[in-house]
Amino acid sequence: MLNPSSSDELIPRLAEHHQFKSSEAVMQRALALATAGRGSVEPNPQVGCVIVDDDLRLLGEGFHPFYGGPHAEVVALAAAGSAAAGASLFVTLEPCCHYGKTPPCAEAVIAAGIKRVVIATGDPAAYVAGGGIRRLEQAGIDVTVGLLGAEGEALIAPFRKLQQQKQPWVHAKWAMTLDGKIATRTGASQWISGEQSRQVVHQLRGEMDAIVVGIGTAMFDNPLLTVRPPGPRAPVRVIIDSQARLPLTSKLVQSARETPVLVLATELADEKNVDELIQRGVEVVKLPHQNQLACIPAILDELGQRQMTNILIEGGGTLLGSFFDANAIDEVHAFVAPKLFGGTNALGPVLGTGVALPSQAIQLLSPQIEICGDDLYLHGRVERSTNDAVGAR
């Protein structure tokens, strides 16, 4: 079971009856609270909620702590108690109106006597999709939608993609030298980044449903691909391996009964290889035989069917290049070390075909740059139009 996060650990507690300066400040608090559930709530969305009186004094707040646990509105209503009657509720996502693992939040809001609900963004799930808003309005509650809507949309982007495209949100991660190399000319790569960068990578892994590498990386590096120390999630190790060639002696196979390993092979895979992997606890799924670029939609469909919300592509350059060529990367995490490898034959992080012109370059939306020891950590979401889709490039 996932370990629920504690808001006391992740989000500083506000003083009782703290007074906010504006409605935007209230919603900003709700958005911050929501992030405390990252890695624990998936495949549900991250949600935060704050209840205030007419003077914007804090009455109660909460967030969705873990999958199957109470929703943010219910936590905040419990904190506010009877003071919720006649108050305003700010929530990052439209309250649900269906019976799932918990009763409908819209009904709890109505029963508590809330008079006004302010929502950052609507729920894209087909079982809600405006139904929560309609139910609140039917009960005579004043509903406003769109306050800090862009921030609310960014918060639930992985959830929205899973709901609407039935595919996970794809993170790409690599560590490279200052001259853009992920290995020396001999293929050696340990270690490019420093200890602090590797700690960030493990934190990132602990929020993922799967870590994905190609068979070349699995065979050459013999990685374990686990989270150390354990995070809120224990990601499945996924190997893109058309021939099911993953060595039985690899760390991945040897640890498959402790941490799941999924080999995505094709119809061309040798049955003996498949049987031997299965006997050792590895799950093998055969996808239709296609080149690596063409099979990416099938890979994402398979992982989406498993309700995976976030996956991390860790390499190598051929796999990352195929995902970029397929326009299938949603978010980038790049670690740049102050080192130089040089070498014509030393590989870069993203191979494949690439773009023909600088004007076609893949852009990151408002990238963030952090210092990790001696390294730079650059991360941001890929900027794309609403018409972009996997395979559109």
Secondary structure, DSSP 8 states (H G I E B T S, - for coil): ------HHHHS----TT-B-SSHHHHHHHHHHHHGGGTTTSTTS---EEEEE-TT-BEEEEEE--STTS--HHHHHHHHHGGGGTT-EEEEEE----S-SSS--HHHHHHHTT--EEEEEE---STTTTTHHHHHHHHTT-EEEE-TTHHHHHHHTHHHHHHHHHS--EEEEEEEEETTS-SS-TT---TTSS-HHHHHHHHHHHTT-SEEEEEHHHHHHH------SS--S---EEEEE-TT----TTSHHHHTTTTS-EEEEEETTS-HHHHHHHHHTT-EEEEE----HHHHHHHHHHHHHHTT--EEEEEE-HHHHHHHHHTT---EEEEEEES-----TTS--S--SS--SSGGG---EEEEEEEEETTEEEEEEEE---TT--TT--
